[in-house]
Amino acid sequence: MSIFTPTNQIRLTNVAVVRMKRAGKRFEIACYKNKVVGWRSGVEKDLDEVLQTHSVFVNVSKGQVAKKEDLISAFGTDDQTEIYFD
């Protein structure tokens, strides 16, 4: 009997879910709780320090990544870096 350990799972710890509603759809990104406050107040300048992963989700807790078509219809682009600053 072998034990299978998934290698492609990313565990999100200390997560703050930042939600945005656009074009009738809800999008979420996973951030560090303590860094979000710093980003909003202007203390934190590096976006890589704030984000846990560089993906835009439909549901962070279930790991459902937003579809490319939904990103284009809501934001006009599928470049996730531009979406973060929108």
C-alpha positions in Angstrom: 0.0 0.0 0.0 1.5 3.4 -1.0 0.6 6.8 0.3 -0.1 9.4 -2.3 0.9 13.0 -1.5 -0.3 15.6 -4.0 2.6 17.7 -5.2 0.6 20.3 -7.0 -1.5 21.5 -4.1 -0.7 25.0 -2.8 -1.7 25.6 0.8 -2.9 29.1 1.5 -2.1 30.1 5.1 -2.8 33.4 6.8 -5.0 34.3 3.8 -7.0 37.5 3.3 -9.5 37.2 0.4 -9.8 40.5 -1.5 -13.0 40.5 -3.5 -14.0 42.7 -6.5 -17.3 42.7 -8.3 -17.1 43.6 -12.0 -19.5 43.1 -14.9 -21.9 41.1 -12.7 -19.2 38.6 -11.6 -17.2 38.3 -8.4 -13.4 37.9 -8.5 -11.1 37.2 -5.6 -7.4 37.3 -5.0 -5.4 35.7 -2.1 -3.3 38.1 -0.1 -1.4 38.1 3.2 -3.6 39.7 5.9 -1.0 41.9 7.4 0.3 43.1 4.0 -3.1 44.2 2.7 -3.4 47.0 5.2 0.1 48.2 4.4 -0.7 48.1 0.7 -3.9 50.2 1.1 -2.1 52.7 3.3 0.8 53.1 0.9 3.5 51.6 3.2 3.9 48.4 1.2 5.1 49.1 -2.4 5.9 45.6 -3.7 2.9 43.7 -4.9 4.7 40.4 -4.8 5.0 40.8 -1.0 1.2 41.2 -0.7 -0.1 38.5 -3.0 0.1 34.8 -2.0 -0.4 33.6 -5.6 -0.5 35.5 -8.9 -3.9 34.1 -9.9 -7.4 35.7 -10.0 -10.0 33.3 -8.6 -13.7 32.9 -8.7 -13.5 31.2 -5.3 -10.2 31.1 -3.4 -11.2 28.6 -0.8 -12.2 26.0 -3.4 -9.3 26.9 -5.7 -11.5 27.8 -8.7 -9.4 30.0 -11.0 -11.3 32.6 -13.1 -11.8 31.8 -16.7 -9.9 33.7 -19.3 -13.2 34.7 -21.1 -14.6 36.1 -17.8 -11.4 38.2 -17.2 -11.5 39.6 -20.7 -15.2 40.5 -20.5 -14.9 42.1 -17.1 -11.5 43.9 -17.3 -10.8 44.0 -21.1 -7.6 42.0 -20.6 -6.4 38.6 -19.4 -3.1 40.1 -18.1 -3.5 39.6 -14.3 -0.9 42.2 -13.5 -3.0 44.9 -15.0 -6.1 43.6 -13.2 -4.4 44.0 -9.8 -3.9 47.7 -10.4 -7.3 48.3 -11.9 
